[in-house]
Amino acid sequence: MNKDIVEEFYYLALLDIRSGVSLQELEDVIQLYEDVEDYEACAGILKAVNEARYDTINNIIEKTNDK
């Protein structure tokens, strides 16, 4: 598994969350990537979704400002 791709999708998913995309929408996207067997994308998005369940929006904003 290519960790760079996982991290890219993780960061992009955090940006989506920051922009107001719901966790349910991202979970739907994970299903689409599973259907085409893009597991790196799934892993990155899932990591962001799991973090967002327990993190504040301010912490997510800080994480996306760091890059």
Secondary structure, DSSP 8 states (H G I E B T S, - for coil): --HHHHHHHHHHHHHHHHTT--HHHHHHHHHHHHHTT-HHHHHHHHHHHHHHHHS-HHHHHHHHH--
